């Protein structure tokens, strides 16, 4: 298999132009072609009936071992509600958790209400890996033989009419259903139905073969070969958006959507450390998969044509991919559906099923506010996986990543420091053994990225951390504000992990000129040998991994000042203020206001430094003085709360600089 995958990747790295029809094939005999088409349709219809019968029989076997039709368990109630989500909303309708997830179209009979496969249900085969795997052995063997007959007819039809797009699509579809990737690859390469059509099939095969980066670029080639209207339809991402964003996007003229689409895929890219964009490739593979099944009026279990509710089915597959399984309530449930629908004068469309997905999937699209303003995005704008306490988490889209899950790294503590022509970011974050599924003490490598847009993602460095002891580093940061990301790749022991958010770079020292400034405070661990005057390396080596502190006794504070020289007389203050005591503006104004002393809600240290008698390390960067200071604060008497830690410096000429950060004491 591996030699084939290598050959497939090489062959498809530059998508092949579809071959021309063979001269030996000659003109197509219309009567013979029509007869062959009717034979294929009859054979396919018989195969679909056989498949559906075997699936219903298997569902009848599984149902008594799972939940009865009127189950009293939570999972059972949710399954029943999903099965009956066509109900007109009322006090007797499905719960809100189902109603808000329903995918409707013009036909009431066939909405889709996908949901999670019950966690306590028996282990089953995941249809994403094999559509036949859940059947009994005898049925599986019989179905594969029947599918092979259909495939042979499709091969004959493609030889007689190689430009027929339907035959090309179905050769690829049934080869993939049979798990025969080499045969699907040959069918895609032999396709002569047009560049766009055939290249889409090549992209699907590559994605199914696990060559995701090449698949991503191949789908891009296919879209460039499409007419403008068709390209607009394929690029459309409306189904992935929340209702308000979806409405705004759909109202935008097609020619003006591309910037938003590029921004969406940039932010939804699972890992910048991997070439291509696997989530985008997954999206287009899903669209091609849905297109392959829309060639038939009736498929194995679902109705793909619009008049039978196929629009909802296609949207479901594009948003969530192929389900783990389709749950069927049995003939009794179908009869109940039909009775209800006939009573309200609606068409029926049996069988009625619930598409069920295995929990633990990924949701890589960010919140709408991050799509609107990426450089102001916060780590919380990405909710990659379900919170452990939320049983009803169901995002607008989700995805089962082939390489495994992606854990969320805590954002930790990050502080920006100015330098002459750029900035440096100091970053510390915890590496939790449980979250990373790795033993304590294992070394890991983390890549640090900076990105200003879809076409500019730059790896700024790779840094070593230790599970259980954390990761600390400082690295240069471009002067442009951008999105920063920290990523750990998956290995044989544990999943990949990441965090990302927008970061606004401060003005460089060169841009700052003679204007004084302070860096934000950096928190460090003062235990062990007493810290003397630290530089940035020393502070980062001791850097705390979070700004949320669990009952701390002492904390070290490091900061830098810029533009104050060693011969200045300086007044300095470090103040810790509960955020519910005063507003930020009031705190800054009061730094140097004379008065009786700090409020009870503050901890404040003030001191004066004279020329030649100071507690700082002075350096110079392009002629700008950089002073590095650190002190230790006693926090044991402070109540649990959220605090603002502010630092301020003023010289005798009245030049003042302040900066602050937020910390939490728990």
C-alpha positions in Angstrom: 0.0 0.0 0.0 2.7 2.5 0.9 4.5 2.3 -2.5 1.1 3.1 -4.1 0.5 6.1 -1.8 4.0 7.4 -2.7 3.3 7.0 -6.4 -0.1 8.6 -5.9 1.4 11.6 -4.2 4.0 12.0 -6.9 1.5 11.5 -9.7 -1.0 13.9 -8.3 1.4 16.6 -6.9 0.8 18.3 -10.3 -2.8 17.2 -11.3 -2.8 15.5 -14.6 -4.9 16.9 -17.5 -7.7 14.5 -18.3 -6.9 12.1 -21.1 -8.5 12.5 -24.4 -11.0 9.9 -25.6 -9.3 7.0 -27.2 -9.5 7.1 -31.0 -10.1 3.4 -30.9 -13.3 4.0 -29.0 -15.0 5.5 -32.0 -18.4 7.3 -32.0 -20.7 6.3 -29.2 -23.7 4.2 -30.4 -26.6 6.1 -28.8 -28.9 3.1 -28.7 -26.3 0.8 -27.2 -25.3 3.6 -24.7 -28.9 4.1 -23.7 -29.4 0.4 -23.2 -26.2 0.1 -21.1 -27.3 3.1 -19.0 -30.7 1.5 -18.3 -28.9 -1.7 -17.3 -26.6 0.2 -15.0 -29.5 2.0 -13.4 -31.4 -1.3 -12.8 -28.2 -2.9 -11.4 -27.6 0.0 -9.1 -31.2 0.1 -8.0 -31.0 -3.6 -7.1 -27.7 -3.1 -5.3 -29.2 -0.2 -3.3 -32.3 -2.3 -2.3 -30.0 -5.2 -1.3 -27.8 -2.9 0.8 -30.8 -1.3 2.5 -32.3 -4.6 3.3 -29.0 -5.9 4.9 -28.7 -2.6 6.8 -32.3 -2.8 8.2 -31.7 -6.4 9.2 -28.5 -5.4 11.1 -30.3 -2.5 12.7 -33.1 -4.9 13.9 -30.3 -7.0 15.6 -28.6 -4.0 17.2 -31.8 -2.2 18.5 -32.7 -4.6 21.4 -29.1 -4.3 22.7 -29.2 -0.6 22.6 -32.3 1.5 23.4 -35.9 0.7 23.0 -38.1 3.0 20.9 -39.3 4.6 24.2 -36.1 4.6 26.1 -35.9 6.5 29.3 -32.2 7.2 29.2 -30.9 10.6 28.2 -29.1 9.2 25.2 -32.2 7.3 24.3 -34.4 10.4 24.6 -32.0 12.4 22.4 -32.0 9.6 19.8 -35.8 9.5 19.7 -36.0 13.3 19.5 -33.5 13.3 16.6 -35.5 10.7 14.8 -38.6 12.8 15.1 -37.1 16.2 14.5 -39.5 16.8 11.5 -42.2 17.6 14.2 -43.6 21.1 13.9 -42.1 23.0 16.8 -44.5 22.9 19.7 -44.7 21.9 23.4 -44.7 18.3 22.1 -41.9 18.9 19.6 -38.2 17.9 20.1 -36.1 19.7 22.7 -34.4 23.0 21.9 -31.0 21.3 21.8 -32.3 19.3 18.8 -34.4 22.1 17.2 -31.5 24.5 16.9 -29.4 21.9 15.1 -32.1 20.7 12.6 -31.1 21.1 8.9 -34.3 21.8 7.0 -35.1 22.2 3.3 -38.2 22.5 1.2 -39.4 19.1 2.2 -40.8 18.6 5.7 -40.4 14.8 5.5 -36.7 14.7 5.3 -34.9 17.2 7.6 -31.6 16.0 9.1 -31.0 16.1 12.9 -27.6 14.5 13.3 -26.5 13.8 16.8 -23.8 11.9 18.8 -23.7 8.1 18.9 -24.6 7.2 22.5 -21.5 6.9 24.6 -22.8 3.7 26.4 -24.0 2.0 23.3 -22.2 -1.1 21.9 -19.0 -0.5 20.0 -19.6 -0.5 16.3 -17.6 -0.1 13.1 -17.2 3.5 11.9 -18.7 3.8 8.4 -16.1 6.5 7.6 -13.5 3.8 7.3 -15.7 1.1 5.7 -19.3 1.4 4.6 -19.7 -2.4 4.7 -17.9 -3.1 7.9 -20.9 -3.1 10.2 -22.8 -5.9 8.3 -22.8 -9.6 9.0 -20.1 -11.5 7.3 -22.4 -13.2 4.8 -24.1 -9.9 3.9 -20.8 -8.2 3.5 -19.5 -10.8 1.1 -22.7 -10.7 -0.9 -22.8 -6.9 -1.1 -19.2 -6.8 -2.3 -20.0 -9.3 -5.1 -23.0 -7.3 -6.2 -21.0 -4.0 -6.1 -18.3 -5.7 -8.2 -20.9 -6.5 -10.9 -22.0 -2.8 -10.9 -18.4 -1.7 -11.1 -17.7 -3.9 -14.1 -20.7 -2.3 -15.9 -19.4 1.2 -15.1 -16.0 0.3 -16.4 -17.6 -0.8 -19.7 -19.6 2.3 -19.9 -16.5 4.5 -19.3 -14.6 2.7 -22.0 -17.5 3.3 -24.5 -18.0 6.9 -23.4 -14.9 8.2 -21.6 -16.2 11.8 -21.6 -19.3 10.9 -19.6 -18.9 12.6 -16.2 -21.5 10.4 -14.4 -19.6 7.2 -15.2 -16.3 8.7 -14.1 -17.8 9.9 -10.8 -19.5 6.5 -10.1 -16.4 4.5 -10.9 -14.5 6.5 -8.3 -17.4 6.4 -5.8 -17.9 2.6 -5.8 -14.2 1.9 -5.8 -13.9 4.0 -2.6 -17.0 2.4 -1.1 -15.2 -1.0 -1.7 -12.1 0.3 0.0 -10.1 0.0 -3.3 -8.1 3.2 -3.5 -5.8 2.1 -6.3 -8.9 1.3 -8.5 -10.4 4.7 -7.6 -7.1 6.4 -8.5 -7.1 4.7 -11.9 -10.6 5.7 -12.5 -9.8 9.3 -11.7 -6.8 9.3 -13.9 -8.7 7.8 -16.8 -11.5 10.4 -16.5 -11.9 12.5 -19.7 -14.9 14.5 -18.6 -13.2 17.9 -18.3 -10.4 19.3 -16.3 -12.4 20.6 -13.4 -14.6 17.4 -13.1 -11.6 15.0 -13.3 -9.3 17.0 -11.0 -12.0 17.1 -8.3 -12.1 13.3 -8.5 -8.3 13.2 -8.2 -8.5 15.4 -5.1 -11.0 13.2 -3.5 -8.9 10.1 -4.1 -5.8 11.7 -2.7 -7.7 12.9 0.4 -9.1 9.4 1.0 -5.6 8.0 0.6 -4.3 10.4 3.3 -2.3 12.7 1.0 -4.0 15.8 2.4 -1.6 18.5 1.3 -1.6 17.3 -2.3 -5.4 17.0 -2.2 -5.7 20.6 -0.9 -3.6 21.9 -3.8 -5.5 19.7 -6.3 -8.9 21.0 -5.3 -7.5 24.5 -5.8 -6.4 23.6 -9.4 -9.9 22.2 -10.0 -11.6 25.4 -8.9 -9.3 27.5 -11.1 -10.5 25.5 -14.1 -14.2 26.1 -13.4 -16.3 28.9 -14.9 -16.9 31.7 -12.5 -20.5 30.7 -11.5 -19.5 27.1 -10.8 -16.4 28.2 -8.9 -18.5 30.5 -6.8 -20.8 27.6 -5.9 -17.9 25.3 -5.0 -16.1 28.0 -2.9 -19.3 28.8 -1.0 -18.8 28.3 2.8 -22.2 29.5 4.0 -23.2 26.2 5.5 -20.3 26.4 7.9 -21.2 29.8 9.3 -23.5 30.7 12.2 -26.9 32.1 11.1 -26.0 35.8 11.4 -22.6 35.5 9.6 -24.2 33.1 7.1 -26.8 35.7 6.2 -24.2 38.5 5.7 -22.0 36.2 3.7 -24.8 35.0 1.4 -25.8 38.6 0.8 -22.3 39.5 -0.4 -21.8 39.3 -4.2 -19.8 36.3 -5.2 -16.9 38.3 -6.6 -16.4 40.0 -3.2 -16.4 36.8 -1.1 -12.9 35.4 -1.8 -11.1 37.5 0.9 -13.5 36.3 3.5 -13.2 32.7 2.3 -9.4 32.9 2.4 -9.5 34.3 5.9 -11.9 31.6 7.1 -9.6 28.8 5.9 -6.5 30.5 7.3 -8.1 30.6 10.7 -9.6 27.1 10.4 -6.3 25.5 9.4 -5.7 22.8 12.1 -2.0 23.1 12.3 0.3 25.6 10.6 3.2 23.2 11.1 1.7 20.8 8.5 1.8 21.6 4.7 -1.5 22.4 3.1 -4.8 22.8 4.9 -6.2 19.5 5.9 -9.5 21.0 7.1 -10.1 22.8 3.7 -9.2 19.6 1.9 -11.8 17.8 4.1 -14.4 20.3 3.2 -14.0 19.9 -0.6 -13.7 16.1 -0.3 -17.1 16.2 1.5 -18.6 18.3 -1.3 -17.3 15.9 -4.0 -18.6 13.0 -1.9 -22.1 14.5 -1.8 -21.9 15.2 -5.5 -21.1 11.5 -6.3 -24.3 10.4 -4.5 -26.6 13.0 -6.1 -26.3 11.1 -9.4 -28.9 8.7 -8.1 -32.6 9.4 -7.2 -32.4 6.9 -4.4 -29.3 5.7 -2.7 -28.6 3.1 -0.1 -30.5 4.7 2.8 -30.7 8.4 2.0 -32.6 10.5 -0.6 -30.2 12.8 -2.3 -32.4 14.6 -4.8 -33.9 17.9 -3.8 -37.5 16.7 -4.2 -36.9 14.1 -1.6 -35.0 16.3 0.9 -31.6 15.9 -0.6 -30.5 19.4 0.1 -30.6 18.8 3.9 -28.7 15.5 3.4 -25.9 17.2 1.3 -25.6 20.1 3.8 -25.3 17.6 6.7 -22.4 15.7 4.9 -20.6 19.0 4.1 -20.9 20.2 7.6 -20.1 17.0 9.5 -18.7 14.5 7.0 -19.9 10.9 6.7 -21.5 9.6 9.9 -20.3 6.8 12.2 -23.6 5.1 11.5 -27.2 5.7 10.6 -29.7 4.8 13.3 -33.1 3.4 12.1 -36.1 3.2 14.4 -37.6 0.3 12.6 -40.8 -0.2 10.6 -42.9 1.0 13.5 -41.1 4.3 13.6 -41.4 4.7 9.8 -45.2 4.0 10.0 -45.5 6.7 12.7 -43.6 9.1 10.6 -45.8 8.4 7.6 -49.0 8.8 9.6 -48.0 12.1 11.0 -46.8 13.5 7.6 -49.9 12.3 5.8 -52.0 14.0 8.4 -50.4 17.4 7.7 -50.6 16.7 4.0 -46.8 16.3 3.6 -44.9 13.9 1.4 -43.3 10.8 3.0 -39.8 9.7 2.4 -38.9 6.5 4.3 -36.6 5.2 5.7 -36.2 7.8 8.5 -32.8 7.8 10.1 -30.6 9.6 12.5 -27.0 10.3 11.3 -24.9 9.6 14.4 -21.3 10.7 14.9 -18.7 9.5 17.4 -17.9 12.0 20.1 -14.5 13.6 20.4 -14.5 15.4 17.1 -12.8 18.7 16.2 -14.3 22.1 15.6 -11.6 24.1 14.0 -13.6 27.1 12.7 -13.3 30.1 15.1 -16.0 32.3 16.5 -17.6 34.8 14.2 -15.9 37.7 16.0 -12.5 36.2 15.1 -13.5 35.9 11.4 -14.4 39.6 11.5 -11.3 40.7 13.3 -8.6 38.0 13.3 -5.9 40.1 14.9 -8.1 40.7 17.9 -8.8 37.0 18.3 -8.4 35.4 21.8 -7.6 31.8 22.6 -11.2 31.4 23.6 -12.3 32.1 20.1 -11.4 28.5 19.2 -13.3 25.7 21.0 -11.6 22.7 19.4 -13.4 20.0 21.4 -16.4 19.6 23.6 -16.1 20.8 27.2 -16.2 17.8 29.4 -19.2 19.1 31.3 -21.3 20.0 28.2 -23.3 17.0 27.0 -25.1 19.0 24.4 -22.1 20.6 22.6 -22.9 20.6 18.9 -21.0 23.2 16.8 -21.9 24.4 13.4 -19.4 22.0 11.9 -17.1 19.3 13.2 -14.5 16.8 11.9 -12.9 13.5 12.9 -9.2 14.2 12.0 -7.5 11.1 10.6 -4.3 11.7 12.4 -6.1 12.1 15.8 -7.4 14.8 18.0 -5.7 18.2 18.7 -5.5 19.2 22.4 -5.8 22.8 23.4 -2.6 24.3 25.0 -3.2 26.9 27.6 -2.3 30.4 26.5 -0.1 30.7 29.6 1.8 33.9 30.2 3.1 36.0 27.3 4.8 39.4 27.5 6.1 41.7 24.8 9.4 43.6 25.1 10.6 46.3 22.7 13.9 46.1 20.7 15.4 48.4 18.2 13.8 47.0 15.0 11.3 44.5 16.3 9.9 43.1 19.5 10.5 40.0 21.6 7.8 37.8 23.0 8.4 35.9 26.2 6.1 33.0 26.5 5.5 30.3 29.2 2.8 27.7 29.1 2.0 24.5 31.0 2.4 21.1 29.4 -0.1 19.0 31.3 0.5 15.2 31.1 -3.1 14.3 31.1 -4.1 16.8 28.4 -1.2 15.8 26.2 -1.6 12.1 27.0 2.2 11.8 27.6 4.2 10.8 30.6 5.7 13.5 32.9 9.3 14.2 32.0 8.9 13.5 28.3 10.6 16.2 26.1 8.4 17.8 23.4 9.2 20.3 20.6 6.9 23.3 20.0 6.8 25.4 16.9 6.1 29.2 17.3 4.4 30.9 14.3 3.5 34.4 13.4 1.1 35.2 10.7 -0.4 38.4 9.2 -2.7 36.7 6.7 -3.5 33.6 4.7 -0.3 33.9 2.5 2.1 34.8 5.3 2.6 32.2 8.0 6.1 32.2 9.3 7.8 29.7 11.7 9.7 32.0 14.1 11.4 29.2 16.0 11.2 25.7 17.5 11.6 25.3 21.3 11.9 22.4 23.7 9.7 21.8 26.7 9.2 19.0 29.2 5.8 17.5 30.0 4.9 18.4 33.6 7.5 21.2 33.8 6.3 23.4 31.0 7.7 25.4 28.1 9.4 28.7 28.4 11.1 30.7 25.6 11.5 34.2 24.1 11.7 34.8 20.4 11.7 37.7 18.0 8.3 39.0 16.8 7.8 41.0 13.6 6.8 44.5 14.0 3.5 43.8 12.3 0.5 42.8 14.5 -0.6 39.3 13.6 -1.8 36.0 14.7 0.6 33.9 16.9 0.4 30.2 17.4 2.2 27.6 19.4 1.9 24.0 18.1 3.1 20.6 19.2 2.9 17.7 16.7 1.3 14.4 17.4 3.6 11.4 18.1 3.1 7.7 19.0 2.2 8.6 22.6 -0.1 11.6 22.3 -2.1 14.0 20.2 -1.1 17.3 18.6 -1.7 20.4 20.7 -2.0 24.1 19.9 -3.1 27.6 20.9 -3.4 30.7 18.8 -4.6 34.3 19.2 -4.0 37.8 17.9 -1.1 39.9 19.2 -0.4 43.6 18.7 3.3 44.3 18.4 4.4 47.5 20.2 6.3 50.2 18.5 10.0 49.4 18.1 12.6 51.4 20.0 13.6 53.0 16.7 9.9 54.1 16.2 9.6 55.1 19.8 12.5 57.6 19.6 13.0 59.7 22.7 9.5 58.8 24.1 9.8 56.8 27.3 7.9 53.5 27.7 7.6 50.4 29.9 7.0 46.8 29.1 4.2 44.9 30.7 5.2 43.1 33.9 6.4 39.5 33.7 5.7 37.2 36.6 8.4 34.8 37.7 9.1 32.3 40.5 11.3 33.9 43.1 11.9 30.7 45.1 15.2 29.0 45.4 18.3 31.2 45.2 17.3 34.9 45.7 17.0 36.6 42.2 19.4 39.4 41.8 19.1 41.9 39.0 17.7 39.7 36.2 18.0 40.2 32.5 15.3 38.8 30.0 17.0 35.4 29.8 17.0 35.1 33.6 13.4 36.2 33.9 12.2 33.8 31.2 14.0 30.9 32.9 11.9 31.5 36.0 8.7 32.6 34.2 5.4 31.5 35.7 3.4 29.4 33.3 0.1 31.2 34.0 -1.2 34.5 35.2 -3.8 32.6 37.3 -2.1 31.8 40.7 -3.2 29.1 43.2 -2.9 30.6 46.7 0.6 32.2 46.0 2.9 33.3 48.8 5.3 35.4 46.8 5.7 36.3 43.2 8.5 37.9 41.3 7.9 40.8 38.9 10.2 41.7 36.0 9.8 44.6 33.6 11.8 46.8 31.3 11.8 50.6 30.9 12.9 52.4 27.7 14.3 55.9 27.4 15.2 56.5 31.1 19.0 56.7 31.5 21.2 55.7 34.4 21.9 59.3 35.3 18.1 60.1 35.9 16.6 60.4 39.3 13.5 58.1 39.1 10.4 57.6 41.2 9.0 54.1 40.7 5.9 52.3 41.9 4.5 48.8 41.6 0.9 48.6 42.6 -1.5 45.6 42.8 -5.2 46.6 42.8 -8.3 44.6 43.0 -10.3 45.2 39.8 -13.5 45.8 41.7 -11.9 48.7 43.7 -11.3 51.3 41.0 -11.2 51.7 37.3 -8.0 51.5 35.2 -8.0 55.2 34.4 -8.4 56.1 38.0 -5.5 53.8 39.0 -3.1 55.3 36.4 -4.0 58.9 37.3 -3.5 58.2 41.0 0.0 56.6 40.6 1.8 59.8 41.7 -1.0 61.8 43.3 0.0 62.8 46.9 -2.2 61.4 49.5 -2.5 59.4 52.7 -1.4 56.1 51.1 -2.9 53.2 49.1 -6.4 52.0 49.5 -7.1 48.8 51.5 -7.7 47.0 48.2 -4.1 47.5 47.0 -0.6 46.4 47.6 1.8 49.2 46.6 5.6 49.7 46.7 7.2 53.1 46.0 10.8 54.0 45.9 13.3 56.5 44.5 16.5 55.7 42.6 19.3 58.2 42.5 22.0 58.3 39.8 24.6 55.7 40.5 22.3 54.1 43.2 19.7 52.1 41.4 18.2 48.6 41.3 18.4 48.0 37.6 20.6 46.5 34.9 21.1 49.1 32.1 21.8 48.3 28.5 21.6 50.2 25.3 19.9 49.1 22.0 20.5 51.4 19.0 21.2 54.3 21.4 18.0 53.8 23.5 18.6 53.0 27.2 17.0 49.7 28.3 16.7 49.2 32.1 15.8 45.8 33.5 14.3 45.6 37.0 12.7 43.0 39.2 11.2 42.9 42.7 9.4 40.3 44.8 5.9 40.9 46.1 4.3 39.2 49.2 0.8 38.0 48.3 -0.2 35.6 51.0 -2.5 38.0 52.7 -4.5 39.0 49.6 -8.0 37.5 49.1 -8.9 35.5 46.1 -9.8 37.9 43.3 -8.8 39.4 40.0 -6.1 42.1 40.2 -4.4 44.6 38.0 -0.6 44.7 38.5 0.7 48.1 37.3 4.2 49.5 37.1 5.1 53.2 36.7 8.3 55.2 36.3 8.7 59.0 36.4 11.9 61.1 36.2 12.4 64.6 37.7 11.6 66.2 34.3 8.1 64.8 34.6 8.5 62.1 31.9 6.2 59.3 32.9 5.5 55.8 31.6 3.1 53.1 32.9 2.0 49.6 31.9 0.0 46.8 33.5 -1.3 43.3 33.3 -4.1 41.2 34.9 -3.5 38.4 37.3 -5.9 36.1 39.2 -5.4 34.8 42.7 -7.5 31.6 43.3 
